[in-house]
Amino acid sequence: MIRIVTRTRLAALQQDANGARERAREIQGAADRAYAGHLRTVYDLTADAEAAERAAEAARADAEIVRELLERTEAVLASARATVAEQAARIEELSAPPSADASMALLLYYGKPHSIHPDRSAAYAYAAALGAPSSGWVPVGERPVAELRWVCVSFIYDSVCDHFRSVTAPVVEPLGGTV
């Protein structure tokens, strides 16, 4: 079949083709804009993901530092608790009233009380740390105590009278038989 195309029909076809091309350009522009928006979104999301990974790595490093500090602090705390327990036991031991037969040692320095110790060996060791000779300790004799540099005197607690008394001095009964 042969068709004859008139000028008017040709102009109408030409106009339809131009309209279709214009519409294709508009659609292509919209597609390009959508693609560019998609690329920007992908780029932004990629940058956000990389930043989140860096932040997570920094948080992991900080958590490791905090964990190490916590472990060290726990070790120091355990040591402090052990020290406190030892000191509490020592305080309890020292705070307990002495038994009737427990003697203590009083150090005199030129006749004046200097310190009290749980026994003679502790008193001698303390005096040696202060410069006293470690040997050569003799009992107090006829010389006045004020003339001697270091003297160690033993005492015991007398629970009946609620006081300390010298081990070497005799127990003296109160006058009139009263306590």
C-alpha positions as CSV (number, residue, x, y, z in Angstrom):
1,M,0.0,0.0,0.0
2,I,1.2,3.3,-0.8
3,R,0.6,6.2,1.3
4,I,0.8,9.7,0.3
5,V,2.1,12.1,2.9
6,T,1.1,15.6,2.7
7,R,2.9,18.5,3.8
8,T,0.6,19.1,6.6
9,R,0.9,15.5,7.8
10,L,4.7,15.8,7.5
11,A,4.7,19.0,9.5
12,A,2.5,17.3,12.2
13,L,4.8,14.3,12.2
14,Q,7.8,16.6,12.4
15,Q,6.1,18.5,15.3
16,D,5.4,15.1,17.1
17,A,9.0,14.0,16.7
18,N,10.3,17.4,18.0
19,G,7.9,17.1,21.0
20,A,9.1,13.5,21.6
21,R,12.7,14.6,21.5
22,E,12.0,17.4,23.9
23,R,10.2,15.0,26.2
24,A,13.1,12.6,26.0
25,R,15.5,15.4,26.9
26,E,13.3,16.3,29.9
27,I,13.2,12.7,31.0
28,Q,16.9,12.3,30.4
29,G,17.6,15.5,32.5
30,A,15.4,14.2,35.3
31,A,17.1,10.8,35.1
32,D,20.5,12.6,35.2
33,R,19.4,14.6,38.2
34,A,18.1,11.5,40.0
35,Y,21.4,9.7,39.2
36,A,23.5,12.6,40.5
37,G,21.3,12.7,43.7
38,H,21.8,9.0,44.1
39,L,25.6,9.4,43.7
40,R,25.6,12.2,46.3
41,T,23.6,10.0,48.7
42,V,25.9,7.1,48.2
43,Y,28.9,9.3,48.7
44,D,27.4,10.8,51.9
45,L,26.5,7.4,53.2
46,T,29.9,6.0,52.5
47,A,31.5,9.0,54.3
48,D,29.2,8.5,57.2
49,A,30.0,4.8,57.4
50,E,33.7,5.5,57.3
51,A,33.4,8.1,60.0
52,A,31.3,5.7,62.1
53,E,34.0,3.0,61.7
54,R,36.7,5.5,62.8
55,A,34.6,6.5,65.8
56,A,34.0,2.8,66.7
57,E,37.8,2.1,66.4
58,A,38.5,5.1,68.7
59,A,35.9,4.0,71.1
60,R,37.4,0.5,71.2
61,A,40.8,2.0,71.9
62,D,39.4,4.2,74.7
63,A,37.6,1.1,76.1
64,E,40.9,-0.8,76.1
65,I,42.6,2.1,78.0
66,V,39.7,2.2,80.5
67,R,39.9,-1.6,80.9
68,E,43.6,-1.4,81.7
69,L,43.1,1.5,84.1
70,L,40.3,-0.4,85.8
71,E,42.5,-3.5,86.2
72,R,45.3,-1.4,87.7
73,T,42.8,0.3,90.0
74,E,41.4,-3.0,91.1
75,A,44.9,-4.3,91.9
76,V,45.6,-1.1,93.9
77,L,42.3,-1.5,95.6
78,A,43.0,-5.1,96.5
79,S,46.4,-4.1,97.9
80,A,44.8,-1.3,99.9
81,R,42.1,-3.6,101.2
82,A,44.8,-6.1,102.3
83,T,46.8,-3.3,104.0
84,V,43.7,-2.1,105.7
85,A,42.9,-5.6,106.9
86,E,46.4,-6.1,108.2
87,Q,46.3,-2.7,110.0
88,A,42.8,-3.4,111.4
89,A,44.1,-6.7,112.8
90,R,47.2,-5.0,114.2
91,I,45.0,-2.3,115.8
92,E,42.7,-4.9,117.2
93,E,45.8,-6.7,118.6
94,L,47.2,-3.6,120.1
95,S,43.8,-2.4,121.4
96,A,43.1,-5.6,123.3
97,P,43.7,-5.2,127.0
98,P,46.9,-6.9,128.0
99,S,46.7,-10.2,129.9
100,A,47.8,-10.4,133.5
101,D,51.1,-12.1,132.6
102,A,51.9,-10.1,129.5
103,S,54.8,-7.8,130.1
104,M,55.7,-4.7,128.1
105,A,58.9,-2.7,128.0
106,L,59.2,1.0,128.8
107,L,62.2,2.7,127.3
108,L,63.6,5.6,129.4
109,Y,65.9,8.1,127.9
110,Y,68.0,9.8,130.6
111,G,65.3,8.9,133.1
112,K,62.3,10.2,131.1
113,P,59.8,7.9,129.5
114,H,60.4,7.6,125.8
115,S,58.3,4.8,124.3
116,I,56.4,1.6,125.2
117,H,57.1,-1.7,123.4
118,P,55.4,-5.1,123.4
119,D,58.6,-6.8,124.7
120,R,62.3,-6.1,125.5
121,S,63.6,-7.2,122.1
122,A,61.3,-4.7,120.3
123,A,62.5,-2.0,122.7
124,Y,66.1,-2.9,122.1
125,A,65.6,-2.9,118.4
126,Y,63.9,0.5,118.5
127,A,66.6,2.0,120.7
128,A,69.2,0.6,118.3
129,A,67.5,2.3,115.4
130,L,67.8,5.6,117.4
131,G,71.6,5.0,117.9
132,A,71.8,3.1,121.1
133,P,74.2,0.2,121.2
134,S,72.6,-3.1,120.2
135,S,74.4,-5.0,123.0
136,G,75.6,-4.1,126.5
137,W,72.2,-3.6,128.1
138,V,72.5,-4.1,131.9
139,P,69.9,-4.0,134.6
140,V,69.5,-0.8,136.5
141,G,71.9,-0.7,139.4
142,E,72.8,1.8,142.1
143,R,73.2,4.7,139.7
144,P,70.2,7.0,139.2
145,V,68.2,6.3,136.1
146,A,68.6,10.0,135.0
147,E,72.3,9.4,134.5
148,L,71.8,6.5,132.1
149,R,71.2,7.3,128.4
150,W,68.9,4.3,127.6
151,V,67.2,2.1,130.2
152,C,64.6,-0.6,129.5
153,V,62.1,-1.4,132.3
154,S,59.6,-4.3,132.1
155,F,56.0,-3.6,133.2
156,I,52.9,-5.8,133.5
157,Y,49.2,-4.9,133.7
158,D,47.7,-5.4,137.1
159,S,44.0,-5.9,136.4
160,V,43.0,-5.9,140.1
161,C,44.3,-2.3,140.5
162,D,43.8,-1.4,136.8
163,H,47.3,0.0,136.3
164,F,50.7,-1.1,135.2
165,R,53.4,-2.1,137.6
166,S,57.1,-2.8,137.3
167,V,58.1,-6.5,137.0
168,T,61.1,-6.0,139.2
169,A,59.5,-3.9,141.9
170,P,57.7,-5.9,144.7
171,V,53.9,-5.6,145.0
172,V,53.2,-3.2,147.9
173,E,50.0,-3.6,149.8
174,P,48.1,-0.4,150.3
175,L,48.0,1.1,153.7
176,G,45.1,0.0,155.9
177,G,44.4,-3.0,153.6
178,T,42.1,-1.1,151.2
179,V,42.4,-1.3,147.5
